[in-house]
Amino acid sequence: MIERRPRSHRYRVTDLGWRAALFFTRAYNRLLRPRLAAVLPGHAAKPIPLRRAFDALDRQIRASLAHANLVA
């Protein structure tokens, strides 16, 4: 992803590095960011499957913590 320049302490981004950076930037902008907004409390306009899954996970974590007496 990066390579060292000969006889220096400098590095440069390789073609693969640029492609990976572009891929992850696009994946974040198109997939992760919109879906994160959907699962944050108070941001989802309608219950979508991902929101329901996060809510179920949150309930299970809270129940496990309560069962182990780890919550006040």
N, C-alpha and C positions, 0 to 999 in steps of 0.2 A: 504494500500500500504506500510505503514511503521508501526511499532509498537514499543512502548517504552519498554526497558528492565526493569525488576523489580528493584526497589531500586537504580536507577541510572539515569543519565541524557543522556543516550545513546539510540539510536534507531537502529533498524535493518529493512532491506527491507524484506517484506513478499514474499511468493511464487507468490502471485497475483501481487505484485509490480514488481518483476523480469519479469513476463510474459508481463505485460503492457509496461515496458521499452523496452523489446525486440520487441514487436509488433510495437510500435511507431518508433523505430529505423529502423526496416525493412520497414515500410510504408514510412518513409521519404526517405530512400535510393532507394526504388523501384518505388514509385509513385510521390512524391512531387519534389524531386531534378531533375529528368529527365524532368518533365513537366515545371518546372520553367525555365530551360535553354531554352525551346522551346518558351517561351513568352517574354524573355528578348530581347530588341532591338539588332539586329545584330547577334543573336545567332542561329536563326532558319534557317535551310537550305531550307525548303519549308514551305509554309503557311499551317498550320494544323488547324483544327477547334478550338482548344483552343486558338491559336494565333489570329485567326480572332475574336474570342469573346473578348479577352483582348483588341484588337485594337478598336473594336466597343465601348467597355466600356470607353476606354480612350477618344475617340472622343466625347462621350456623356458628360463626366465629363468636358472636355474642353469647350464644347458648353454651358453647364450650368453655368460655371464660367464666361464665356464671356458675357452671357446674364445678369448675375447679376452684371456685371462690377467689378468683383473681380480679374481680371488679368490686368497686366499693358500693 
